[in-house]
Amino acid sequence: MPEYERLYTTSALDHHVDSNWKNRMDRENFTIHPVRKQDNSIRFWTLGFIFNYIKFDSASKKYLVYSKNHGSPLKNYWKDLGSFRDSAFTEFKQLKINEEMEQLVIDKINQIGKDAFNSKIEDVRSEGRYLSVYSQLDTNHEDIENSKYQGINLLLCDEIDFVTKELHSLN
């Protein structure tokens, strides 16, 4: 895509059907070229596990997310995401639930306080704690090395990378 944008901006020809429209686009910094948005899904997926807004229900063998927008009131607002972690994450992303999850986490921080939040983050970031305590992995740790669990393995690596590289305490 960058190549098309370069050709478009360096072209001597006017490619617009309406010069007023082009002027307005230029004034408003509007672009016709696709722009990639930052995907924060892994962030909110991981925070969901840390604060128990996402869980693996061992009775039904399914991943569930707490959502007033998507969950059923008959199930205390828990929404079924599926049986496999990687497909549950895909469903989570398709629900476009990041804003709701962000608000839940903010509300939790306000409820428990900054010190308790920082303490929890320190615990989560302790070596091996996310995987052993918070991730609620439904598969044995050794099994995720198997090629049939490659999607789960990659997702779990992304979660651990988020915890170790991006998750920080509040100042």
Sequence and secondary structure as in RCSB ss.txt:
>XXXX:A:sequence
MPEYERLYTTSALDHHVDSNWKNRMDRENFTIHPVRKQDNSIRFWTLGFIFNYIKFDSASKKYLVYSKNHGSPLK
NYWKDLGSFRDSAFTEFKQLKINEEMEQLVIDKINQIGKDAFNSKIEDVRSEGRYLSVYSQLDTNHEDIENSKYQ
GINLLLCDEIDFVTKELHSLN
>XXXX:A:secstr
 HHHHHHHHH SS   S HHHHHHHHHTT  SS       HHHHHHHHHHTTSEEEETTTTEEEEE TTTSBGGG
TTEEEEESSHHHHHHHHHHHT HHHHHHHHHHHHHHH HHHHHHHHHHHHSTTHIIIIIS  SS TTGGGSGGGH
HHHHHHHHHHHHHHHT     
